[in-house]
Amino acid sequence: MPDQVSGILSPFLRRRRMANAQRYVRGKTLDYGCGVGMFSKFVPASQYVGIDSDPHSISVARSDNPDHIFLLNEDDAQLKQYGPYDTILALAVIEHIPDRSGLLYHFKGLLSSSGTIVLTTPHPVSQTAHLMGSRIRLFSKEAEDEHGELIDRNQMELLLTKAELKIEIYKKFLFGMNQLFVIRSM
C-alpha cells in the first residue's frame, strides 16, 4: 500500500498517531508499514528498521533517511537478522491486514523478551465518518478502500489471546475515533 497522504487531514492524523505512539517506543525498533519513514526521525539510525511493501515509499524513505535501514517487503531472515526488537511499531496498519492473528503472532516471534508492540488503529465508531470524509477527500480515499473490518478493544483482546499476547496500555485519542494499544507477551 503506498504511503497515504492524499486527504486534506491525512498529514494531521499521521502526526497525531506518531505523537501518541512516540512515548512508548524504546530501544531497537521495527517500524512495520513505515511508509516514507517519517517515524525514523524519532529513533536513532542504529536502533531503527523500517519495512513496507510499497517500493516507491521505501525509495523515498531511503533517500530522505540514508543512515536508517529500510526493507522492502517482508523478508523474515532480514527482519530476524536485525532483531530482536524492543518495540514493534504498526501505526494504522492492522486494519489493512486480512490475517491479523497471524501478524500479531509473527510480531511476537520478533520481540525481545521484554519487548512491546505499539499499534494504532481507527475505532469502529469512526467508520462512517472516515467513509464520508474520504469521499470528500478530507481523509485518504486509498486508505478507506483498503480498510478491512475495524476492530475495538474486545476484538483486539480476542486476537491477542490467540497469539499469547496481552494489552498493557489502551487509550483512545482524536475524540475516541482512534485507538492506541501497547501490547506485550503473556
Z-matrix of the N, CA and C atoms (Angstrom, degrees):
N
C 1 1.445
C 2 1.518 1 107.89
N 3 1.315 2 118.52 1 127.15
C 4 1.454 3 120.10 2 179.64
C 5 1.528 4 111.66 3 -65.74
N 6 1.317 5 115.63 4 156.51
C 7 1.456 6 120.30 5 177.12
C 8 1.527 7 108.07 6 -60.88
N 9 1.325 8 116.00 7 129.26
C 10 1.456 9 119.67 8 -168.24
C 11 1.515 10 112.97 9 -107.38
N 12 1.307 11 114.18 10 105.66
C 13 1.457 12 120.51 11 -179.32
C 14 1.523 13 110.87 12 -132.13
N 15 1.326 14 117.30 13 20.98
C 16 1.460 15 119.71 14 -172.52
C 17 1.525 16 113.46 15 -77.74
N 18 1.300 17 119.25 16 -23.57
C 19 1.461 18 120.05 17 -179.76
C 20 1.517 19 111.84 18 -79.29
N 21 1.310 20 116.04 19 150.91
C 22 1.465 21 121.65 20 -179.68
C 23 1.523 22 110.95 21 -57.31
N 24 1.324 23 117.06 22 -40.94
C 25 1.463 24 121.18 23 -178.30
C 26 1.535 25 113.40 24 -92.91
N 27 1.324 26 118.00 25 -2.14
C 28 1.466 27 120.74 26 -177.18
C 29 1.528 28 113.41 27 -57.39
N 30 1.325 29 119.71 28 -45.02
C 31 1.475 30 118.63 29 177.78
C 32 1.537 31 112.65 30 -61.65
N 33 1.324 32 117.12 31 -39.02
C 34 1.467 33 121.06 32 177.27
C 35 1.529 34 110.31 33 -62.52
N 36 1.329 35 117.41 34 -46.36
C 37 1.468 36 121.09 35 -179.67
C 38 1.528 37 110.67 36 -61.78
N 39 1.316 38 117.01 37 -41.29
C 40 1.461 39 120.94 38 178.25
C 41 1.531 40 110.35 39 -60.64
N 42 1.322 41 116.40 40 -46.78
C 43 1.475 42 119.76 41 179.82
C 44 1.526 43 111.20 42 -60.63
N 45 1.317 44 117.68 43 -39.08
C 46 1.473 45 121.09 44 179.89
C 47 1.534 46 110.31 45 -67.63
N 48 1.320 47 117.64 46 -41.32
C 49 1.473 48 120.32 47 177.03
C 50 1.524 49 110.10 48 -61.36
N 51 1.322 50 116.50 49 -46.55
C 52 1.462 51 120.12 50 -178.54
C 53 1.528 52 110.90 51 -64.38
N 54 1.324 53 117.85 52 -42.13
C 55 1.469 54 121.09 53 -179.79
C 56 1.524 55 110.95 54 -63.52
N 57 1.318 56 117.12 55 -39.42
C 58 1.462 57 119.89 56 179.91
C 59 1.523 58 112.06 57 -70.55
N 60 1.309 59 117.50 58 -32.86
C 61 1.467 60 121.12 59 -178.01
C 62 1.522 61 112.42 60 -84.26
N 63 1.305 62 118.13 61 -29.50
C 64 1.465 63 122.70 62 -169.66
C 65 1.525 64 113.18 63 -54.11
N 66 1.306 65 118.73 64 -41.11
C 67 1.476 66 120.79 65 -175.96
C 68 1.524 67 113.38 66 -67.15
N 69 1.345 68 117.47 67 -14.53
C 70 1.466 69 120.96 68 -177.83
C 71 1.531 70 113.03 69 -102.43
N 72 1.311 71 116.77 70 0.53
C 73 1.462 72 121.22 71 -177.38
C 74 1.526 73 108.80 72 -93.13
N 75 1.332 74 115.56 73 128.67
C 76 1.462 75 120.84 74 178.60
C 77 1.522 76 109.41 75 -148.54
N 78 1.315 77 115.48 76 152.33
C 79 1.461 78 121.35 77 173.75
C 80 1.517 79 113.68 78 65.57
N 81 1.320 80 115.07 79 -156.38
C 82 1.466 81 122.62 80 -179.61
C 83 1.526 82 108.81 81 -62.20
N 84 1.327 83 116.76 82 122.49
C 85 1.468 84 121.95 83 -170.96
C 86 1.516 85 111.62 84 -121.77
N 87 1.326 86 115.47 85 129.07
C 88 1.467 87 122.91 86 170.14
C 89 1.521 88 106.95 87 -102.48
N 90 1.316 89 116.58 88 118.99
C 91 1.466 90 122.95 89 178.49
C 92 1.527 91 106.94 90 -99.68
N 93 1.325 92 115.59 91 95.87
C 94 1.461 93 122.71 92 -174.64
C 95 1.529 94 109.13 93 -85.69
N 96 1.341 95 116.66 94 119.98
C 97 1.469 96 120.56 95 -173.17
C 98 1.514 97 109.19 96 79.84
N 99 1.332 98 116.17 97 44.00
C 100 1.472 99 122.63 98 -170.76
C 101 1.524 100 114.09 99 -69.11
N 102 1.334 101 117.78 100 -15.28
C 103 1.465 102 119.33 101 -177.68
C 104 1.519 103 110.47 102 60.18
N 105 1.328 104 116.67 103 -129.78
C 106 1.466 105 121.29 104 -178.24
C 107 1.529 106 112.18 105 -87.28
N 108 1.322 107 116.95 106 12.35
C 109 1.462 108 121.53 107 172.51
C 110 1.513 109 116.19 108 79.87
N 111 1.311 110 117.94 109 27.21
C 112 1.462 111 120.27 110 -176.65
C 113 1.527 112 112.72 111 -61.85
N 114 1.337 113 117.74 112 -34.26
C 115 1.467 114 119.71 113 -177.78
C 116 1.528 115 111.50 114 -71.62
N 117 1.316 116 117.78 115 -18.95
C 118 1.464 117 120.15 116 -179.33
C 119 1.531 118 112.24 117 -60.42
N 120 1.313 119 117.69 118 -19.86
C 121 1.468 120 121.62 119 178.14
C 122 1.532 121 111.85 120 -64.24
N 123 1.345 122 116.77 121 -20.78
C 124 1.458 123 121.72 122 -176.90
C 125 1.527 124 113.38 123 -98.86
N 126 1.334 125 117.35 124 -3.29
C 127 1.468 126 121.01 125 -175.23
C 128 1.533 127 108.08 126 -129.03
N 129 1.346 128 117.76 127 130.65
C 130 1.466 129 119.36 128 177.89
C 131 1.531 130 111.04 129 -57.05
N 132 1.314 131 116.57 130 145.55
C 133 1.468 132 121.76 131 -177.20
C 134 1.522 133 111.91 132 -54.33
N 135 1.319 134 117.78 133 -37.37
C 136 1.469 135 120.96 134 -178.29
C 137 1.521 136 112.79 135 -69.66
N 138 1.332 137 116.95 136 -12.28
C 139 1.463 138 121.68 137 -176.71
C 140 1.529 139 113.44 138 -113.99
N 141 1.321 140 117.50 139 8.58
C 142 1.479 141 120.76 140 -169.95
C 143 1.517 142 111.86 141 -125.02
N 144 1.341 143 114.82 142 135.91
C 145 1.467 144 123.11 143 168.53
C 146 1.521 145 106.40 144 -134.44
N 147 1.324 146 116.80 145 124.40
C 148 1.463 147 121.61 146 176.10
C 149 1.509 148 110.00 147 -110.37
N 150 1.322 149 116.25 148 144.17
C 151 1.463 150 120.48 149 178.84
C 152 1.520 151 109.28 150 -139.11
N 153 1.329 152 115.30 151 139.98
C 154 1.459 153 120.96 152 178.52
C 155 1.523 154 108.46 153 -153.88
N 156 1.324 155 116.30 154 157.04
C 157 1.469 156 121.01 155 -179.04
C 158 1.528 157 113.09 156 -91.85
N 159 1.330 158 117.51 157 -6.83
C 160 1.455 159 120.57 158 -177.34
C 161 1.529 160 110.86 159 -96.35
N 162 1.338 161 118.08 160 114.58
C 163 1.467 162 120.90 161 -178.06
C 164 1.533 163 113.92 162 -58.29
N 165 1.326 164 117.10 163 -38.90
C 166 1.464 165 119.46 164 -179.25
C 167 1.534 166 110.84 165 -64.70
N 168 1.329 167 116.67 166 -44.59
C 169 1.469 168 120.26 167 179.17
C 170 1.522 169 111.07 168 -60.72
N 171 1.329 170 116.98 169 -43.67
C 172 1.468 171 120.58 170 179.66
C 173 1.528 172 110.30 171 -64.57
N 174 1.315 173 117.56 172 -38.77
C 175 1.461 174 121.17 173 177.88
C 176 1.526 175 110.67 174 -60.81
N 177 1.325 176 116.68 175 -45.17
C 178 1.465 177 121.09 176 178.43
C 179 1.534 178 109.92 177 -63.91
N 180 1.332 179 116.59 178 -44.75
C 181 1.466 180 120.94 179 -179.31
C 182 1.525 181 110.83 180 -58.84
N 183 1.316 182 116.64 181 -45.78
C 184 1.471 183 120.78 182 -179.64
C 185 1.531 184 111.29 183 -64.55
N 186 1.312 185 116.50 184 -40.12
C 187 1.460 186 120.94 185 -179.68
C 188 1.529 187 111.50 186 -66.76
N 189 1.334 188 116.58 187 -43.04
C 190 1.466 189 121.57 188 -177.43
C 191 1.527 190 113.26 189 -77.60
N 192 1.341 191 117.06 190 -23.54
C 193 1.475 192 121.91 191 -174.60
C 194 1.525 193 109.70 192 -135.51
N 195 1.321 194 118.30 193 66.83
C 196 1.467 195 120.83 194 -170.61
C 197 1.530 196 114.83 195 -64.10
N 198 1.317 197 119.00 196 -19.28
C 199 1.462 198 120.90 197 -179.59
C 200 1.532 199 113.26 198 -86.78
N 201 1.319 200 117.41 199 -13.18
C 202 1.465 201 122.48 200 -179.31
C 203 1.529 202 110.15 201 -91.10
N 204 1.318 203 115.83 202 158.04
C 205 1.462 204 121.86 203 178.23
C 206 1.524 205 108.87 204 -95.43
N 207 1.332 206 115.95 205 127.03
C 208 1.463 207 122.34 206 175.77
C 209 1.518 208 108.23 207 -129.00
N 210 1.323 209 115.78 208 128.52
C 211 1.458 210 122.37 209 -178.95
C 212 1.524 211 109.66 210 -112.96
N 213 1.309 212 115.19 211 143.46
C 214 1.459 213 121.30 212 176.13
C 215 1.518 214 108.24 213 -96.27
N 216 1.314 215 115.76 214 132.08
C 217 1.469 216 122.31 215 -179.21
C 218 1.519 217 110.25 216 64.59
N 219 1.281 218 114.93 217 -178.57
C 220 1.455 219 119.10 218 -177.03
C 221 1.514 220 109.89 219 -106.47
N 222 1.298 221 115.50 220 105.21
C 223 1.447 222 122.46 221 175.36
C 224 1.524 223 106.41 222 -107.62
N 225 1.327 224 115.52 223 102.86
C 226 1.453 225 121.24 224 -173.77
C 227 1.523 226 112.13 225 -56.35
N 228 1.319 227 117.68 226 -39.41
C 229 1.462 228 120.38 227 -179.80
C 230 1.527 229 110.30 228 -62.94
N 231 1.339 230 117.13 229 -43.37
C 232 1.463 231 120.00 230 178.66
C 233 1.525 232 111.11 231 -65.84
N 234 1.334 233 116.72 232 -43.34
C 235 1.468 234 119.49 233 -179.92
C 236 1.522 235 110.43 234 -59.51
N 237 1.328 236 116.84 235 -44.40
C 238 1.475 237 120.50 236 179.95
C 239 1.521 238 111.17 237 -68.14
N 240 1.314 239 117.14 238 -33.84
C 241 1.465 240 121.42 239 179.07
C 242 1.529 241 111.07 240 -58.43
N 243 1.322 242 117.29 241 -39.58
C 244 1.455 243 121.70 242 -177.97
C 245 1.525 244 112.60 243 -87.28
N 246 1.328 245 118.21 244 -16.38
C 247 1.456 246 122.63 245 -177.60
C 248 1.511 247 111.48 246 -88.01
N 249 1.336 248 118.20 247 -168.59
C 250 1.465 249 125.23 248 1.09
C 251 1.533 250 111.21 249 -71.31
N 252 1.317 251 115.11 250 164.82
C 253 1.452 252 121.61 251 -174.35
C 254 1.526 253 110.94 252 -109.15
N 255 1.328 254 114.53 253 137.86
C 256 1.466 255 120.32 254 175.26
C 257 1.525 256 110.62 255 -80.04
N 258 1.329 257 115.73 256 -28.39
C 259 1.467 258 121.30 257 177.15
C 260 1.523 259 108.66 258 -137.78
N 261 1.319 260 115.51 259 132.24
C 262 1.462 261 120.86 260 167.34
C 263 1.514 262 106.07 261 -113.11
N 264 1.295 263 115.02 262 121.24
C 265 1.451 264 123.24 263 -175.45
C 266 1.526 265 108.56 264 -105.71
N 267 1.320 266 116.85 265 129.68
C 268 1.467 267 121.49 266 177.03
C 269 1.531 268 107.51 267 -140.93
N 270 1.320 269 115.35 268 90.41
C 271 1.464 270 120.97 269 -176.50
C 272 1.518 271 110.21 270 -93.83
N 273 1.335 272 115.81 271 119.46
C 274 1.470 273 122.52 272 179.47
C 275 1.525 274 111.20 273 54.43
N 276 1.331 275 116.33 274 46.24
C 277 1.456 276 122.23 275 -178.46
C 278 1.524 277 112.34 276 -116.29
N 279 1.330 278 117.56 277 -46.87
C 280 1.463 279 120.69 278 -167.67
C 281 1.526 280 112.82 279 -60.69
N 282 1.324 281 117.56 280 -28.27
C 283 1.470 282 119.95 281 179.72
C 284 1.525 283 112.14 282 -69.46
N 285 1.324 284 117.76 283 -10.70
C 286 1.465 285 122.39 284 179.78
C 287 1.536 286 112.43 285 -100.01
N 288 1.329 287 117.68 286 -3.20
C 289 1.458 288 122.51 287 -172.30
C 290 1.531 289 110.07 288 -102.41
N 291 1.334 290 117.99 289 123.69
C 292 1.472 291 119.54 290 179.03
C 293 1.533 292 113.67 291 -66.07
N 294 1.349 293 117.82 292 -43.24
C 295 1.462 294 121.40 293 -178.37
C 296 1.526 295 109.48 294 -100.81
N 297 1.311 296 115.82 295 78.28
C 298 1.462 297 121.24 296 -176.14
C 299 1.522 298 112.47 297 -67.04
N 300 1.324 299 117.00 298 -41.22
C 301 1.471 300 120.13 299 177.41
C 302 1.518 301 110.43 300 -60.73
N 303 1.318 302 116.47 301 -43.07
C 304 1.455 303 120.85 302 178.92
C 305 1.516 304 111.73 303 -62.30
N 306 1.327 305 116.83 304 -40.71
C 307 1.457 306 120.56 305 178.39
C 308 1.526 307 110.40 306 -63.02
N 309 1.323 308 117.13 307 -46.45
C 310 1.465 309 120.52 308 -178.95
C 311 1.525 310 111.28 309 -64.28
N 312 1.317 311 116.64 310 -39.90
C 313 1.460 312 120.84 311 177.30
C 314 1.533 313 109.99 312 -63.71
N 315 1.320 314 116.27 313 -40.91
C 316 1.470 315 121.49 314 176.79
C 317 1.527 316 110.28 315 -61.26
N 318 1.327 317 116.98 316 -45.91
C 319 1.456 318 121.27 317 177.76
C 320 1.528 319 110.57 318 -56.49
N 321 1.329 320 116.30 319 -43.96
C 322 1.464 321 120.45 320 -178.50
C 323 1.529 322 110.66 321 -56.23
N 324 1.319 323 116.81 322 -39.66
C 325 1.454 324 121.11 323 179.95
C 326 1.521 325 114.25 324 -69.05
N 327 1.320 326 117.36 325 -15.33
C 328 1.467 327 121.80 326 -179.98
C 329 1.528 328 113.35 327 -99.29
N 330 1.346 329 116.78 328 -8.18
C 331 1.463 330 121.54 329 -175.98
C 332 1.520 331 112.41 330 -80.03
N 333 1.324 332 115.63 331 149.05
C 334 1.457 333 120.87 332 167.84
C 335 1.537 334 107.34 333 -70.95
N 336 1.314 335 117.68 334 170.02
C 337 1.474 336 120.48 335 -176.15
C 338 1.525 337 113.23 336 -60.85
N 339 1.321 338 117.75 337 -29.83
C 340 1.466 339 120.17 338 178.43
C 341 1.531 340 111.74 339 -109.53
N 342 1.322 341 117.00 340 16.32
C 343 1.457 342 121.40 341 -175.05
C 344 1.512 343 114.47 342 -72.27
N 345 1.327 344 114.83 343 161.90
C 346 1.465 345 121.51 344 177.86
C 347 1.525 346 110.28 345 -130.93
N 348 1.314 347 113.77 346 155.43
C 349 1.460 348 122.64 347 172.09
C 350 1.523 349 105.84 348 -106.89
N 351 1.315 350 116.46 349 128.26
C 352 1.460 351 121.87 350 178.45
C 353 1.518 352 106.27 351 -116.63
N 354 1.338 353 115.41 352 116.20
C 355 1.459 354 117.40 353 179.77
C 356 1.506 355 111.36 354 -136.29
N 357 1.319 356 114.04 355 152.68
C 358 1.455 357 121.47 356 173.49
C 359 1.516 358 107.84 357 -122.57
N 360 1.316 359 114.85 358 152.38
C 361 1.454 360 121.45 359 176.73
C 362 1.528 361 108.48 360 -158.68
N 363 1.319 362 117.67 361 147.59
C 364 1.467 363 118.53 362 175.51
C 365 1.527 364 110.77 363 -62.44
N 366 1.306 365 116.74 364 145.40
C 367 1.469 366 122.27 365 174.76
C 368 1.531 367 107.92 366 -79.76
N 369 1.331 368 118.39 367 147.44
C 370 1.467 369 120.00 368 179.51
C 371 1.532 370 114.48 369 -54.84
N 372 1.337 371 118.23 370 -27.67
C 373 1.469 372 119.15 371 179.05
C 374 1.523 373 111.98 372 -63.64
N 375 1.329 374 116.97 373 -16.64
C 376 1.461 375 120.26 374 -178.61
C 377 1.526 376 113.39 375 -88.21
N 378 1.317 377 117.51 376 -4.28
C 379 1.471 378 121.71 377 -172.92
C 380 1.534 379 112.37 378 -53.84
N 381 1.305 380 117.59 379 -52.13
C 382 1.467 381 120.78 380 -177.41
C 383 1.526 382 111.13 381 -66.55
N 384 1.332 383 116.52 382 -44.28
C 385 1.461 384 120.03 383 179.80
C 386 1.528 385 110.33 384 -61.89
N 387 1.334 386 116.75 385 -40.68
C 388 1.463 387 119.76 386 -179.38
C 389 1.526 388 110.42 387 -67.70
N 390 1.312 389 117.03 388 -41.29
C 391 1.464 390 120.86 389 179.17
C 392 1.528 391 110.65 390 -62.11
N 393 1.318 392 116.38 391 -49.32
C 394 1.468 393 119.76 392 -179.66
C 395 1.539 394 110.94 393 -65.18
N 396 1.334 395 116.42 394 -42.08
C 397 1.460 396 120.66 395 179.41
C 398 1.514 397 112.77 396 -63.64
N 399 1.346 398 116.65 397 -34.40
C 400 1.468 399 119.18 398 179.30
C 401 1.526 400 110.99 399 -71.46
N 402 1.315 401 116.79 400 -29.83
C 403 1.474 402 119.93 401 178.95
C 404 1.527 403 112.09 402 -68.03
N 405 1.325 404 116.56 403 -30.56
C 406 1.469 405 119.27 404 179.11
C 407 1.535 406 111.03 405 -104.68
N 408 1.332 407 115.61 406 15.55
C 409 1.463 408 124.56 407 173.57
C 410 1.530 409 114.91 408 66.60
N 411 1.351 410 116.89 409 22.57
C 412 1.460 411 118.99 410 170.10
C 413 1.526 412 109.07 411 -71.01
N 414 1.334 413 115.58 412 -38.18
C 415 1.460 414 122.69 413 179.79
C 416 1.526 415 108.31 414 -118.48
N 417 1.296 416 115.84 415 163.03
C 418 1.460 417 122.06 416 -178.25
C 419 1.527 418 111.35 417 -62.81
N 420 1.316 419 116.35 418 120.84
C 421 1.458 420 122.13 419 176.19
C 422 1.525 421 110.37 420 -64.59
N 423 1.337 422 116.23 421 -39.36
C 424 1.467 423 120.80 422 -179.52
C 425 1.525 424 111.20 423 -62.84
N 426 1.326 425 117.03 424 -42.04
C 427 1.464 426 120.58 425 179.80
C 428 1.522 427 110.38 426 -63.70
N 429 1.313 428 116.78 427 -43.50
C 430 1.466 429 120.04 428 179.63
C 431 1.519 430 110.44 429 -62.20
N 432 1.328 431 117.20 430 -41.81
C 433 1.464 432 120.70 431 179.80
C 434 1.525 433 112.01 432 -62.89
N 435 1.332 434 117.20 433 -29.37
C 436 1.459 435 121.11 434 -176.26
C 437 1.518 436 113.61 435 -95.58
N 438 1.328 437 118.81 436 -6.13
C 439 1.466 438 120.76 437 178.25
C 440 1.520 439 110.15 438 -64.93
N 441 1.319 440 114.96 439 134.97
C 442 1.456 441 120.11 440 166.44
C 443 1.517 442 107.09 441 -88.55
N 444 1.307 443 116.89 442 -154.29
C 445 1.461 444 121.23 443 176.77
C 446 1.530 445 109.24 444 -70.04
N 447 1.329 446 116.23 445 131.65
C 448 1.456 447 120.06 446 177.13
C 449 1.527 448 109.01 447 -76.94
N 450 1.328 449 116.17 448 146.56
C 451 1.462 450 120.26 449 -175.37
C 452 1.524 451 110.32 450 -118.88
N 453 1.333 452 115.27 451 149.84
C 454 1.456 453 121.26 452 176.90
C 455 1.529 454 109.09 453 -105.76
N 456 1.308 455 116.40 454 -174.75
C 457 1.462 456 120.96 455 -176.81
C 458 1.534 457 111.54 456 -60.34
N 459 1.328 458 117.95 457 -43.98
C 460 1.462 459 120.47 458 -178.92
C 461 1.528 460 111.44 459 -61.79
N 462 1.309 461 116.96 460 -43.40
C 463 1.463 462 120.35 461 177.99
C 464 1.528 463 110.96 462 -65.41
N 465 1.327 464 116.53 463 -37.94
C 466 1.459 465 120.25 464 177.80
C 467 1.527 466 110.15 465 -63.19
N 468 1.321 467 117.19 466 -42.50
C 469 1.464 468 120.45 467 179.62
C 470 1.534 469 111.04 468 -59.92
N 471 1.320 470 117.02 469 -38.77
C 472 1.468 471 119.90 470 177.06
C 473 1.531 472 111.00 471 -64.52
N 474 1.320 473 117.01 472 -44.41
C 475 1.464 474 120.84 473 177.64
C 476 1.532 475 111.24 474 -60.90
N 477 1.318 476 115.90 475 -41.91
C 478 1.461 477 120.58 476 -177.72
C 479 1.519 478 112.32 477 -68.25
N 480 1.326 479 116.85 478 -36.69
C 481 1.461 480 120.41 479 179.00
C 482 1.516 481 110.35 480 -59.37
N 483 1.326 482 116.96 481 -41.73
C 484 1.466 483 121.25 482 178.39
C 485 1.526 484 111.50 483 -61.26
N 486 1.324 485 117.21 484 -32.36
C 487 1.466 486 121.96 485 -177.94
C 488 1.539 487 112.02 486 -95.82
N 489 1.329 488 116.75 487 5.17
C 490 1.470 489 122.56 488 -178.38
C 491 1.528 490 111.56 489 58.10
N 492 1.326 491 113.77 490 47.19
C 493 1.453 492 122.78 491 177.12
C 494 1.521 493 108.42 492 -125.60
N 495 1.337 494 116.79 493 163.82
C 496 1.468 495 120.01 494 178.41
C 497 1.524 496 110.40 495 -143.69
N 498 1.319 497 114.99 496 155.91
C 499 1.461 498 121.77 497 177.40
C 500 1.524 499 108.48 498 -79.26
N 501 1.313 500 115.63 499 125.65
C 502 1.459 501 120.97 500 174.89
C 503 1.533 502 110.17 501 -96.75
N 504 1.338 503 116.70 502 -41.01
C 505 1.464 504 122.10 503 178.79
C 506 1.520 505 107.86 504 -136.38
N 507 1.326 506 115.44 505 137.22
C 508 1.465 507 121.18 506 176.21
C 509 1.515 508 107.59 507 -136.24
N 510 1.320 509 116.14 508 133.66
C 511 1.461 510 119.02 509 173.04
C 512 1.515 511 109.99 510 -152.56
N 513 1.304 512 114.43 511 151.16
C 514 1.461 513 121.64 512 173.80
C 515 1.520 514 107.82 513 -99.02
N 516 1.327 515 116.06 514 151.46
C 517 1.457 516 121.02 515 175.44
C 518 1.519 517 108.74 516 -145.93
N 519 1.316 518 115.66 517 173.19
C 520 1.467 519 122.26 518 -174.48
C 521 1.529 520 110.78 519 53.07
N 522 1.321 521 114.51 520 57.52
C 523 1.465 522 122.95 521 176.85
C 524 1.523 523 112.82 522 60.07
N 525 1.321 524 116.93 523 32.76
C 526 1.455 525 121.64 524 178.04
C 527 1.516 526 114.45 525 80.39
N 528 1.318 527 116.79 526 3.89
C 529 1.465 528 120.35 527 -178.06
C 530 1.524 529 112.88 528 -82.17
N 531 1.322 530 118.36 529 -18.04
C 532 1.456 531 123.63 530 179.06
C 533 1.520 532 109.54 531 -128.34
N 534 1.332 533 115.38 532 158.53
C 535 1.450 534 121.89 533 -178.46
C 536 1.525 535 109.88 534 -130.38
N 537 1.327 536 115.10 535 147.31
C 538 1.446 537 121.45 536 172.78
C 539 1.530 538 107.38 537 -121.15
N 540 1.335 539 115.55 538 132.93
C 541 1.462 540 122.09 539 176.96
C 542 1.526 541 107.42 540 -121.99
N 543 1.322 542 115.99 541 133.16
C 544 1.459 543 122.03 542 167.36
C 545 1.521 544 104.82 543 -112.81
N 546 1.318 545 115.91 544 121.82
C 547 1.460 546 122.50 545 -167.44
C 548 1.523 547 108.81 546 -125.06
N 549 1.352 548 115.35 547 144.36
C 550 1.458 549 119.49 548 174.73
C 551 1.516 550 110.27 549 -143.12
N 552 1.333 551 116.08 550 169.24
C 553 1.471 552 121.41 551 179.33
C 554 1.520 553 110.16 552 -65.68
N 555 1.335 554 114.73 553 151.14
C 556 1.472 555 120.35 554 176.61
C 557 1.504 556 110.59 555 -73.41
